[in-house]
Amino acid sequence: MKSGINITQEKKVISIVGPTASGKTSLGIAIAKRLEARGEKAAIVNADAYQMYKGMDIGTAKASLQERASVQHYLLDIIEPNETMTVAKFQRIARDCIQDLQSRNIRPILVGGSGLYARAVIDDITFPGTDQTIRQRLQERAEAEGATALFEELRFKDPQAAERMDPRNIRRTVRALEVIELTGKPFSASLPKYQYVIGSVQIGLDLSREELDDRINLRTEQMQEQGFLREVENVRDRLGVTAARALGYQQMIDVLDGLISEEEAFADIAQKTRRLARKQMGWFGRDPRIHWVRAMNPDLVDIVMNIIDKADSGAYDEIDSHAQEYVQHHLGDIN
């Protein structure tokens, strides 16, 4: 009871989120070491969409071999670049991994900048399948009857879903009606909810725009120095459609094909990474359960450990179970 945690409470899964280059990997390792120093086993579970691919190390900023040696990492290098990882598949794999770790009294620390992947593990999110016959029939109806007619049908069958959708987005209307017919349930029932299915505490790393830009620029320079171009040259023949979407890989292919210079490629990578980081902050910012902390705070690890201990004691359970009714300032006292 060194930490004052109520041992009757279930230890929370720790999920570290935030924009690219914010220091999630370093924080995850620091938390794991702090937990182990007080007698608790911990391991990091990757939740980055591209770090699962073998041979894609520099471009995805995987933990170094030295970092992996210091703390056990899971779900890195689990598929080939020519294979496809979906969010639904990852959800199953990651939940099985977490369940296995917890059965061995090892605390899972989920780390990754892919927001949907991280949420898919711990939140009430379902991924309905597809049916090409149903979809084709609906698409034919859309062409014959028009987008408005199908949207009115959706409004009748699932007004909650229709309220959140653009009537002009016929592709999404078709998908919603497909799911309704396929599952017999409203499409809105499959939409992500801010509701944990695995007891968790989310830590968000926050930086000013200037700090984040500086870290992104530095990371991009390091990618070049570490041989990112050589990495892509080695893996390009094995890149599948999904893996090839990882930021930076197409730019390196363009360099190899003589379409642009290496300097132009890395400048483009830095610019697109800065844009991605801003989108990530907007995406994460909609989740009122995230405990935001300053990434540059010298007392960062102490602050985060305090949040984790409070979460383990049940201090945030009410906020977590009624997340839709809360706003970020309810968490301000521990940031």
Buried (B, 14 or more C-beta within 10 A) or exposed (E): EEBEBEEEBEBBBBBBBBBBBBBBBBBBBBBBEBBBEEEBEBBBBBBBBBBBBBBBBBBBBBBEEEBBEBBBBBBBBBBBBBBEBEBEEBBEBBBEBBEEBBEEEBBBBBBBBBBBBBBBBBBBBBEBEEBEEBBEBBBEBBEEEEBEEBBBBBBEBBEEBBEEBEBEEBEBBBBBBBBBBBBEEBBBBBBEBBBBEBBBBBBBBBBEEEBBBEBBBEBBEEBBEEEBBEBBBEBBEBBBEBBBEBBBBBBBBBBBEEEBEBEEBBBBBBEBBBEBBBEBBEBBEEBBBBBBBBBBBEEBBEBBBBBBBBBBBBBBBEBBEEBEEBEBEEBEEBB
